[in-house]
Structure formats: C-alpha cells, structure tokens
Amino acid sequence: MENLTLVIPAKREEGSLPLVLKEIKNFNCKIIVVLEENDLLTIEAIKDLECKLIFQKGRGYGNAIIEGINEVETKYLCIFNADGSFDPKYLSEMLKLCENQDYVFASRYLKGAGSDDDTIVTKIGNFIFSTLGKILFSLKLSDILYTYILGKTESFKSLNLKSNDFCLCVEIPVKMKRKNARYLEIPSFERIRIHGIKKVKAFQDGLKILIYMIKLVFKVN
C-alpha cells in the first residue's frame, strides 16, 4: 500500500489516535495527521509514532481534511477517522477496487454492513440526507454522511473542496457526481469510538448540511 496515504483529521483524540496509529502501522501506507497546534495532549500522545504531522492553519473538520489532501503525494488517499471507528481491514479491498474507479465509499447501510456507533438520530438523519442526495443529485449512495472514502488523489484534488465543517461530507459526493466520476460502495462495519465523545452535533450540523445541500442545487461549481 505504498501508493496510499491516510488523511486523519484529529481534534482532542489523545485517547484514541495512538491506538489507531498502532493498528495501521503494518499496512505500509503513508499517514498524514492534521490537528491544531494547541492540541498539546494529542501531539504528546503520538510523538513517538510514525506519521506526518500537519498543524492546521484553518479550523474545522472539513478544513483539516482539505489541508491534508493538499499534502498528499501518493496516487491514492483515504479519509480515515482518528477515533477508531473506521476498521482498516477494508483498505485493501477499497484500494483494489479503486484501480477502476475514482472513488470507493464505505457504507454502514448496505447488506452485510452495520454500526456499533450509530444512534437512532444519526441513522434517521443519514437516511434523509442520502435520500435527498438521490433525489436532488442522482447520487447512488446509501450512506452520504460517512466519510470513509478512498479515491485517486488527483480526483480528490480536482474537486476544489471548500467546506470547513461537516458539510464536506456532502460536498465531496455532489461535486464528484457533477464531474461524472466513477464510484461505488462497499459494505463496512463501523466500530464504537475508542475514547471521548463525537464531535458532530446532530441537529446543529444537520441543519447546516441541509442548507448547504439546498444551496448546491442552485450552484453549478
């Protein structure tokens, strides 16, 4: 997997990120961790672990991913969570499938998939947004808010991503679809986060994403 880079946005993940980095160390891929310079506990926790550390210039989950993508030099990249919820066992299959695709999306809602970290609120919310994605943008995705996405680096960079927050979850697939990119989904199982609490505020971030999707309907680029 020397041609793959994992982009890991992190914020106050001192309890989980070290375990994540240890789990993926034998996958022989590049690792970029993006976090704020004042996140001293997380920085201290991973100081002896192998990864490229980038101090985030902006703010927000989406911004961290964008800044990480801009630093990738390998042919492929994958957005990978710092909380332990993404299982790296899917990376090999996703990478192989991506040889003939621009993007491969992991899904918690296909047959054979599931989640230990989903709640009834997030499950309903994701169903609503995935349905809107199908109706408004003709997206064939069952899990539009899940950012376990592996793709060709040049394809990611061509999207010219702008969202600094969780709206990036829908910006990626919508812009991808408008570029007629090739993509598919595979079933995956989301694990419970190792430590801490979710950074997503379901209702607040859900409203932002809804407004953003409506704006995207009328915005071509």
N, C-alpha and C positions, 0 to 999 in steps of 0.2 A: 504493500500500500504506500510505497514511497511517492506515488503521484497524487496522494490525497492529503489535504490539510483540514483538520478540525478547527472550526472557529468557535470558541467558547466564550460567550459573554458572561461575566460574573459580577455579582454585587452581594457583598456580605455572605460569601459562601465558604467561609473558613472551615466549617464543619463538614462540608461535603466535597468540595473541589479536590482536596488532596486524595481522597479515596477514588474519585473519578479518574484523576491523572494516573494513579497507580493501576487502575483497572485497564486503562487503554495503552499502557506503556509498551505492551508486547505486540501492538497492532502495526508497528513500524510505519506510522504516518506522522506527518508534521502536526504540531499543535500550537495554536495561537490563542492565548488567553487575553481578553480585553476587560480591563476594570479601571475604576477611578483611582487616581494616585493617592487619595486619602483613605483608601480601603486597606488600612495597615494590617488588620488581622488576617485578611485573606492573603495578602502579599507575604506575610511572615509564614503562613501555613504552607505555602507552596514554594518557598525559596530554594529548597533543595531538590525540587522535582523538575524534570526535563520538560520545558515548554518555552515558547517565545512569549514574553510578557509585553503587552502594549498598554500604555496609560491612555485612557480615553480622553480625548480633547473636548468632546461634547458631553451630552447627558442622555440617558435613556437606553432602554433595551435595544430598540431598533438602531440607534446611533452606534452602540457598541458592535453590533453585527456588521453594519456598513463599514466601520473603521477596520474591523477585522478582515472583511472581504477585500478591502483595498490593499491589504498587506500580503495577500496570498499569491504565491508564485507557482504552485503546482497546477497540474491540469484540472484536478477536481478539488472541490471543497465540500464540506458538510457542516451545517449549523448543528452544534451539539451543546446540550444543556450542562450547566455546572452543578446541578442539584442531584445527579444520579438517576434521574427518571428515564433517560434515554439508555436503552440497552445496546452496547456496541456490537453485539452478536449479529446485528442486521447490516453492519457496514460492508461486509464482503459481498453480500447479495446485491445491495444497493449499488455498490461500485461496479460490479459486473454488468448489471442491467443498464447502468448509465453510459456504457460504451455506445449504445444505440439510441440514447435519449439525451435530452438536455438536462432534465431534472427527474429525480425519483423521490417521491413523497412517501413517508411512513404514515400509516393511518391506524388509529385506535378503533375504528368502527367497521372495518371490513370483516368478512367472515374469518374466524380464527384469530382475530385481534382482541384487544381489551385494555383495561387500565385499572391500576390499583390507586391511582392518584386523582381520578376524575370524581366530580361531585355531580349531583343532580342538576345544580345550577349551570355548571360549565358544560355538562352534556347537552342540556336543552339549548344553551346559548350557541354551542358549536353546531348543533343541528340547524338552528335558524340561520346562522351565517353561511353554513355550507349550502343550504337550500337557496339562499339569496345569491350565492356565487354561481349556482347552476342556472338560476332564472335570469339574472342580470348580465352575466358574463360567459355563460355556456361552459362553465368550469366543471369538469368531471372529477370532482374531488369530494370525498366523504368526510374529510377532516381538515377543513380550510385553516383552522387556527393553530394547528400543530406544526411546529417549525423544525421537526426532524426531517430536513431536506438535504439531499445530496445532489450536486449537479456539476456541470462543467463550469470552471472558473470564468471563462470568457462569457458564458451565458449569464451568470450572475452579474458580472460587471457591466454587461450591456444594458441591464435594466435601469441603471441610473437611479438607484433607490434613494429616497428622501426621508422616509418616516423615521423619526427619532424614538417613537414609542411602540406600543404593541400593534399599531396599525400596519407595521411592516409585515405582519402575518398574512394580511390580505393583499398588500401592495405587491408582494413577490408573485403570487399566482395570477393576479389580474394582469400585471404587466407582461408576465410570461406568456399568457394566453394571447394577448394582443400582438405579440411578436411571433405568433404561430409556432411556439416552441413545442418540442416533442416531450411528453411527460407521461408518467404512470404512477400508480400507487401500489404499495405492498402492505400487507397486514403486519402490525407490530404490537407489542405489548408494552405499555407504559408502566414503569415501576413507581412505587411510592418514593417521594423525595427522601434523601438520606437525613437531612438536617434543616432546621429553620422552617420558615413559612413561605408560601407562594408570594411572589412579587405582584402578581396580577390582582387587580381589584375588579372583580367580576362585573359589577353593574357600571361602575365609572368607566372602565376601559371598554366594556361592551358598547356603551353609548358612543364613545369616541370612534370605535370601529364602524358602527352603523352609519354615523355621519360621514365618515371617510368613504365608505362604500358608495353612498349616495353621490358624493362629490365625484367619485371615479366614473360613475355612469356618464357624466357630462364632460369629463376631462379625457381627452384623447391621449395625451402624452403623460 
